[in-house]
Amino acid sequence: MYDRENGKIRYRVHEEYLTHPQLGRYRCFAILCETFSPDHGWQLRQSISDVTDSARAAADLAALMQQGSLEPCHFAEVVEDYINSL
């Protein structure tokens, strides 16, 4: 899991288990976008579920967003581009 903070925004991986009618139960990884507030700590702002079934790929994507200081308004677009590149 990648969760090194970059100022007041961080991106990290969340492991989840989902169920699909044809696939059954499977493990996948979501990407979370969180922001920091001095009054409330880290709070979830956005999340995208079932991005990949690879923990390494999810961690790499979160790290890339973190290192690039990605603004949350571009979060969904970057994840969509990643999925379309597979």
Secondary structure, 3 states (H helix, E strand, C coil): CCCCCECCEEEEEEEEEEEECCCEEEEEEEEEEEEEECCCEEEEEEEEEEEECCHHHHHHHHHHHHHCCCCHHHHHHHHHHHHHCC
